[in-house]
Amino acid sequence: MTAQIADYYRHLTVDLRRSDHTVRAYVATAERLCGFLTEHWAEAIDAASLARITAADLRAYLARRRGEGLTAASTARELSAVRTFLHWAGIEPPALKGPRRKRSLPRPQSPADIMALGEDIGENAAELWIAARDWAVLLLLYGAGLRIGEAMALTADILPLGETIRVTGKRAKTRIVPLLPELRTAIEAYAAQCPYPLLPNEPLFRGAKGGPLSPAIIRRAVQGARDRLGLGARTTPHALRHSFATHLLGRGADLRQLQELLGHASLSSTQIYTAVDAAHLLDIYRTAHPRA
């Protein structure tokens, strides 16, 4: 199946324009499934034999994956990736229900916690320009609602800054995002202090040695700050994007406008924030009402 897996990889990257993360996950699932079936059927498989897959085979595969420690949510994603691979191979996936999973709501951070997070990261940065860089990145996540990958993909072409920037999101979809004055100031402060030339078509955010900044660096910085501040494990870079959406909705933003700002392909992805806002109101009620 090596040649077919390679074709599947090209399909995901070229035809569907999936993100690198999604491509890696889907290709890995296809490889695991083929490896499992080779063992399960005790024979080498090809595209023709793959068509024999049954619901019982899929249940056995998913049981193996659950035994390896997958949660219900991860198992559901694995099943979705298997179905995508089988559809691509021209095979109708066997009817099989995924595991039930409780849909967890995003946990927004308070503005005070976000400010404390940024201050702590700045105080523990190795150099002043790195502190300015990390603060600019965090503000892009919270102040403009960017995904961390979108922030890392920005190039120096956005300089000099105007009131908006063009962001390329999932599946190469672009959107226009407004920049608050505080966010423009933060990016300009980083650009002025960065010791490496910020040339057109090159990454805006640089690592300590001048290469493109890795999202893992920001994630580690946030993890260190949240541990020092005693914040929860859900305090992640992506949680800042959730906070952006939740706080805007709480101040009266329209769902369609929020969908555009976040770059969601479907309104259903944005509607989860209505539940988040309602949950936040209930928390306030329970905390503040004398008879709650």
C-alpha positions as CSV (number, residue, x, y, z in Angstrom):
1,M,0.0,0.0,0.0
2,T,3.1,2.3,0.0
3,A,2.3,3.8,-3.4
4,Q,-1.4,4.3,-2.4
5,I,-0.4,6.0,0.8
6,A,1.8,8.4,-1.2
7,D,-1.1,9.2,-3.5
8,Y,-3.3,9.8,-0.5
9,Y,-0.8,12.2,0.9
10,R,-0.8,14.1,-2.4
11,H,-4.6,14.2,-2.4
12,L,-4.7,15.7,1.1
13,T,-2.1,18.3,0.5
14,V,-2.8,19.3,-3.1
15,D,-6.5,18.5,-3.8
16,L,-7.9,19.2,-0.3
17,R,-5.2,21.6,0.9
18,R,-5.4,20.3,4.4
19,S,-3.1,21.7,7.1
20,D,0.2,20.0,7.8
21,H,-1.1,18.8,11.1
22,T,-4.2,17.2,9.5
23,V,-2.1,15.6,6.8
24,R,0.2,14.0,9.2
25,A,-2.6,12.7,11.4
26,Y,-4.6,11.3,8.4
27,V,-1.7,9.7,6.7
28,A,-0.6,8.1,10.1
29,T,-4.1,6.7,10.5
30,A,-4.0,5.2,7.1
31,E,-0.7,3.6,7.7
32,R,-1.8,2.3,11.1
33,L,-5.0,0.8,9.6
34,C,-3.1,-0.9,6.8
35,G,-0.6,-2.3,9.3
36,F,-3.3,-3.5,11.6
37,L,-5.2,-5.3,8.7
38,T,-2.0,-7.0,7.6
39,E,-1.6,-8.5,11.0
40,H,-5.4,-9.0,11.6
41,W,-5.8,-10.9,8.3
42,A,-2.4,-12.5,8.4
43,E,-1.7,-11.4,4.8
44,A,-0.3,-8.5,2.9
45,I,-3.0,-6.2,1.7
46,D,-3.5,-4.1,-1.4
47,A,-6.2,-1.8,-2.7
48,A,-8.4,-4.7,-3.8
49,S,-8.2,-6.6,-0.5
50,L,-8.8,-3.3,1.4
51,A,-12.3,-3.4,0.0
52,R,-13.1,-6.5,2.1
53,I,-13.0,-4.5,5.3
54,T,-16.0,-5.0,7.5
55,A,-17.6,-3.3,10.6
56,A,-16.1,-6.1,12.7
57,D,-12.6,-5.3,11.4
58,L,-13.1,-1.6,12.2
59,R,-14.3,-2.4,15.7
60,A,-11.2,-4.6,16.3
61,Y,-9.0,-1.7,15.0
62,L,-10.6,0.9,17.2
63,A,-10.5,-1.5,20.2
64,R,-6.7,-1.8,19.6
65,R,-6.4,2.0,19.5
66,R,-8.5,2.4,22.7
67,G,-6.2,-0.1,24.3
68,E,-3.3,2.1,23.4
69,G,-4.8,4.9,25.5
70,L,-7.0,6.9,23.0
71,T,-9.8,8.9,24.6
72,A,-13.3,8.8,23.2
73,A,-12.8,12.1,21.4
74,S,-9.5,10.9,19.9
75,T,-11.1,7.6,18.9
76,A,-13.9,9.5,17.1
77,R,-11.3,11.5,15.2
78,E,-9.5,8.3,14.3
79,L,-12.7,6.8,12.9
80,S,-13.3,10.0,10.9
81,A,-9.8,9.8,9.4
82,V,-10.4,6.1,8.6
83,R,-13.6,7.0,6.8
84,T,-11.9,9.7,4.8
85,F,-9.1,7.3,3.7
86,L,-11.7,4.6,2.7
87,H,-13.8,7.1,0.7
88,W,-10.6,8.3,-1.1
89,A,-9.9,4.6,-2.0
90,G,-13.3,4.2,-3.5
91,I,-14.6,2.1,-0.6
92,E,-17.9,2.7,1.2
93,P,-16.9,2.6,4.9
94,P,-18.8,0.0,7.0
95,A,-21.6,1.5,9.1
96,L,-20.2,2.0,12.5
97,K,-21.1,4.4,15.3
98,G,-18.3,6.3,16.9
99,P,-17.9,6.4,20.7
100,R,-20.1,8.8,22.6
101,R,-18.2,11.8,23.8
102,K,-19.1,14.8,25.8
103,R,-18.4,18.0,23.9
104,S,-16.3,20.2,26.2
105,L,-16.7,23.9,26.0
106,P,-13.7,26.2,25.4
107,R,-12.5,27.7,28.6
108,P,-11.9,31.5,28.1
109,Q,-9.3,33.3,30.1
110,S,-10.0,36.5,32.0
111,P,-8.4,39.7,30.7
112,A,-6.5,39.9,34.0
113,D,-5.0,36.4,33.6
114,I,-4.0,37.1,30.0
115,M,-2.2,40.3,31.1
116,A,-0.5,38.4,33.9
117,L,0.5,35.7,31.5
118,G,2.1,38.2,29.1
119,E,3.9,40.0,31.9
120,D,5.3,36.8,33.3
121,I,6.5,35.6,29.9
122,G,8.2,38.9,29.3
123,E,9.9,38.9,32.7
124,N,11.3,35.4,32.0
125,A,12.4,36.0,28.4
126,A,16.1,35.6,27.6
127,E,16.3,39.0,25.9
128,L,14.2,42.1,25.6
129,W,13.4,41.6,21.9
130,I,12.2,38.1,22.6
131,A,9.9,39.5,25.3
132,A,8.5,42.0,22.8
133,R,8.1,39.2,20.2
134,D,6.2,36.9,22.5
135,W,3.9,39.7,23.7
136,A,3.1,40.6,20.1
137,V,2.3,36.9,19.3
138,L,0.0,36.6,22.4
139,L,-1.8,39.8,21.4
140,L,-2.4,38.5,17.9
141,L,-4.1,35.4,19.4
142,Y,-6.2,37.4,21.9
143,G,-6.5,40.7,20.2
144,A,-7.2,39.5,16.7
145,G,-8.3,35.9,17.2
146,L,-5.6,34.2,15.2
147,R,-4.6,30.6,15.4
148,I,-1.0,30.2,16.4
149,G,-0.2,28.7,13.1
150,E,-1.7,31.7,11.3
151,A,0.5,34.1,13.5
152,M,3.6,32.1,12.7
153,A,2.8,32.2,8.9
154,L,2.7,36.0,8.8
155,T,5.5,37.6,6.8
156,A,7.2,40.9,7.0
157,D,5.1,42.0,4.1
158,I,2.5,43.3,6.6
159,L,5.0,46.0,7.6
160,P,4.4,48.9,7.8
161,L,1.2,48.2,9.5
162,G,-2.2,49.6,8.6
163,E,-5.5,49.2,10.3
164,T,-6.0,45.6,9.0
165,I,-3.9,42.6,8.0
166,R,-4.6,39.8,5.6
167,V,-4.4,36.3,7.3
168,T,-4.2,33.0,5.6
169,G,-6.1,30.3,7.5
170,K,-7.1,26.7,7.0
171,R,-7.3,25.4,3.4
172,A,-5.5,28.6,2.3
173,K,-8.6,30.7,3.0
174,T,-7.8,34.3,3.5
175,R,-9.6,36.9,5.6
176,I,-9.1,40.5,6.7
177,V,-8.5,41.0,10.4
178,P,-8.6,44.5,12.1
179,L,-5.7,45.5,14.3
180,L,-6.3,47.3,17.6
181,P,-3.9,50.2,18.3
182,E,-2.4,48.2,21.2
183,L,-1.7,45.3,18.8
184,R,-0.1,47.5,16.2
185,T,2.1,49.1,18.9
186,A,3.2,45.7,20.1
187,I,4.1,44.4,16.6
188,E,6.0,47.6,15.8
189,A,7.9,47.4,19.1
190,Y,9.0,43.9,18.3
191,A,9.9,44.8,14.7
192,A,12.0,47.7,16.0
193,Q,13.9,45.5,18.4
194,C,14.3,42.3,16.4
195,P,18.1,41.9,15.7
196,Y,17.4,40.2,12.3
197,P,16.4,41.9,9.1
198,L,12.7,41.5,8.5
199,L,12.6,41.2,4.7
200,P,9.6,40.8,2.4
201,N,8.3,37.2,1.9
202,E,10.3,36.1,5.0
203,P,8.7,35.2,8.4
204,L,7.8,38.1,10.6
205,F,8.5,36.3,13.8
206,R,12.0,34.9,14.3
207,G,13.5,32.4,16.7
208,A,16.5,33.2,18.9
209,K,18.9,32.2,16.1
210,G,17.1,34.0,13.3
211,G,15.1,31.2,11.8
212,P,11.3,31.0,11.7
213,L,9.7,31.0,15.1
214,S,8.3,27.6,16.0
215,P,4.8,27.4,17.6
216,A,6.4,25.0,20.2
217,I,8.5,27.9,21.6
218,I,5.3,29.9,22.3
219,R,3.6,26.9,23.8
220,R,6.5,26.2,26.1
221,A,6.6,29.9,27.2
222,V,2.9,29.8,28.0
223,Q,3.2,26.5,29.8
224,G,6.0,27.9,32.0
225,A,4.1,31.1,32.8
226,R,0.9,29.3,33.7
227,D,2.8,26.9,36.0
228,R,4.4,29.9,37.8
229,L,1.1,31.7,38.0
230,G,-0.9,28.7,39.1
231,L,-3.2,28.9,36.1
232,G,-5.1,25.8,34.8
233,A,-3.8,23.3,32.3
234,R,-6.3,24.7,29.7
235,T,-4.4,28.0,29.6
236,T,-2.9,27.5,26.2
237,P,-2.2,29.7,23.2
238,H,-5.4,28.5,21.6
239,A,-7.3,29.4,24.7
240,L,-6.5,33.0,23.9
241,R,-8.3,32.7,20.6
242,H,-11.3,31.2,22.5
243,S,-11.1,34.2,24.9
244,F,-11.1,36.6,21.9
245,A,-14.3,35.0,20.6
246,T,-16.1,34.7,23.9
247,H,-15.3,38.3,25.0
248,L,-16.5,39.7,21.7
249,L,-19.7,37.7,21.9
250,G,-20.3,38.9,25.4
251,R,-20.0,42.5,24.2
252,G,-22.7,42.0,21.6
253,A,-20.8,40.8,18.5
254,D,-22.9,39.2,15.8
255,L,-22.3,35.5,15.2
256,R,-21.8,36.0,11.4
257,Q,-19.3,38.7,12.1
258,L,-17.5,36.5,14.6
259,Q,-17.4,33.7,12.1
260,E,-15.7,36.0,9.6
261,L,-13.2,37.2,12.2
262,L,-12.3,33.7,13.3
263,G,-12.1,32.3,9.7
264,H,-14.6,29.4,10.4
265,A,-15.9,27.7,7.3
266,S,-19.2,26.8,9.0
267,L,-21.3,28.8,11.4
268,S,-21.8,25.7,13.5
269,S,-18.2,26.0,14.6
270,T,-18.8,29.6,15.8
271,Q,-22.1,28.7,17.6
272,I,-20.3,26.9,20.4
273,Y,-19.3,30.3,21.8
274,T,-23.0,31.0,22.5
275,A,-22.9,28.1,25.0
276,V,-19.6,29.4,26.4
277,D,-21.1,32.8,27.0
278,A,-24.2,31.3,28.7
279,A,-22.0,29.1,30.9
280,H,-20.0,32.2,31.9
281,L,-23.2,34.1,32.8
282,L,-24.3,31.1,35.0
283,D,-20.9,31.1,36.8
284,I,-21.3,34.8,37.6
285,Y,-24.9,34.2,38.8
286,R,-23.9,31.3,41.0
287,T,-21.0,33.3,42.5
288,A,-22.8,36.6,43.0
289,H,-26.5,35.8,43.7
290,P,-27.2,35.4,47.4
291,R,-29.6,32.5,46.9
292,A,-27.7,30.8,44.1
